[in-house]
Amino acid sequence: MSKVPEKFRKFVRRYPAVARAYEEYAGACHRAGPLGDRERVLVKLGIAIGSNAEGSVKSQVRKALDLGVSPEEIRHAVLLAPTAIGLPKMMDALYWAEEILGPEDREEGAQPGR
């Protein structure tokens, strides 16, 4: 399922040492505590949602699916966001997640926040 965006692949080709250092840092952060893979990806999804970062939301959704997190669990994680960040930002994140998850019941042509 993992589909690395082309802009990231270009970054890795152009700056391989920086990309390696980033991956090493990320790995150290992952190993620094007791959270498992599923918990970490859901936490990072929440951070991406709170940051209103479309690319990061989509990346974490792809990673969550790769780890066996169900689409329903991902949607639930997104639905927890409005009391912390507001309904419009949650709606954007849900739209971005659905772009990766697929069109469950999404209205054709619907745009985030509308």
C-alpha positions as CSV (number, residue, x, y, z in Angstrom):
1,M,0.0,0.0,0.0
2,S,2.8,2.4,0.8
3,K,3.2,4.9,-2.0
4,V,6.0,7.3,-1.5
5,P,5.3,10.7,-3.1
6,E,7.5,11.7,-6.0
7,K,8.6,14.9,-4.3
8,F,10.0,12.8,-1.4
9,R,11.8,10.4,-3.8
10,K,13.3,13.4,-5.6
11,F,14.5,14.8,-2.3
12,V,16.1,11.5,-1.4
13,R,17.9,11.3,-4.7
14,R,19.1,14.9,-4.5
15,Y,20.1,14.9,-0.8
16,P,20.8,11.3,0.2
17,A,22.9,12.1,3.3
18,V,20.2,14.4,4.7
19,A,17.5,11.8,4.0
20,R,19.6,9.1,5.7
21,A,20.1,11.4,8.7
22,Y,16.4,12.1,8.9
23,E,15.6,8.3,8.8
24,E,18.1,7.6,11.5
25,Y,16.7,10.4,13.7
26,A,13.1,9.1,13.1
27,G,14.2,5.6,14.0
28,A,15.8,6.8,17.3
29,C,12.6,8.6,18.2
30,H,10.6,5.4,17.5
31,R,12.9,3.3,19.7
32,A,13.0,5.9,22.6
33,G,9.8,4.7,24.3
34,P,7.4,1.9,24.9
35,L,4.8,2.6,22.2
36,G,4.3,0.0,19.6
37,D,4.0,0.5,15.9
38,R,0.2,0.9,15.8
39,E,0.2,3.3,18.7
40,R,2.9,5.4,17.2
41,V,1.3,5.7,13.8
42,L,-2.0,6.7,15.4
43,V,-0.3,9.3,17.6
44,K,1.5,10.7,14.5
45,L,-1.8,10.7,12.6
46,G,-3.2,12.8,15.4
47,I,-0.3,15.2,15.3
48,A,-0.6,15.5,11.5
49,I,-4.3,16.2,11.8
50,G,-3.7,18.9,14.5
51,S,-1.0,20.4,12.3
52,N,-3.4,20.5,9.3
53,A,-0.7,18.9,7.2
54,E,-2.3,17.2,4.2
55,G,0.8,15.3,3.1
56,S,1.5,14.1,6.6
57,V,-2.1,12.9,7.2
58,K,-1.9,11.0,3.9
59,S,1.5,9.5,4.8
60,Q,0.3,8.4,8.2
61,V,-2.9,6.8,6.8
62,R,-0.8,4.8,4.3
63,K,1.6,3.7,7.1
64,A,-1.3,2.8,9.4
65,L,-2.8,0.6,6.6
66,D,0.5,-1.0,6.1
67,L,0.6,-1.9,9.8
68,G,-2.8,-3.5,9.7
69,V,-4.8,-0.6,11.2
70,S,-8.3,-0.9,9.8
71,P,-9.9,1.9,7.8
72,E,-12.6,2.1,10.6
73,E,-9.9,2.6,13.2
74,I,-8.3,5.4,11.1
75,R,-11.6,7.1,10.6
76,H,-12.3,6.9,14.3
77,A,-8.9,8.5,15.1
78,V,-9.8,11.3,12.7
79,L,-13.3,11.7,14.3
80,L,-11.7,12.3,17.7
81,A,-10.1,15.6,16.4
82,P,-12.9,18.2,16.4
83,T,-13.0,18.8,20.2
84,A,-9.3,19.6,20.1
85,I,-8.9,21.4,16.8
86,G,-12.4,22.2,15.5
87,L,-14.8,20.6,13.1
88,P,-13.5,22.3,9.9
89,K,-9.9,21.0,10.4
90,M,-11.2,17.6,11.2
91,M,-13.3,17.7,8.0
92,D,-10.2,18.5,5.9
93,A,-8.3,15.6,7.6
94,L,-11.2,13.2,7.0
95,Y,-11.3,14.2,3.3
96,W,-7.5,13.7,3.0
97,A,-7.7,10.3,4.7
98,E,-10.6,9.2,2.4
99,E,-8.4,10.0,-0.6
100,I,-6.1,7.2,0.6
101,L,-8.8,4.9,2.1
102,G,-11.0,5.1,-0.9
103,P,-14.5,6.3,-1.5
104,E,-16.5,4.5,1.2
105,D,-19.6,6.8,1.2
106,R,-17.8,10.0,0.2
107,E,-19.9,12.3,-2.0
108,E,-18.7,12.6,-5.5
109,G,-16.9,15.9,-6.0
110,A,-17.1,16.9,-2.3
111,Q,-14.3,19.2,-1.1
112,P,-12.8,19.5,2.3
113,G,-14.7,21.8,4.7
114,R,-17.8,22.0,2.4
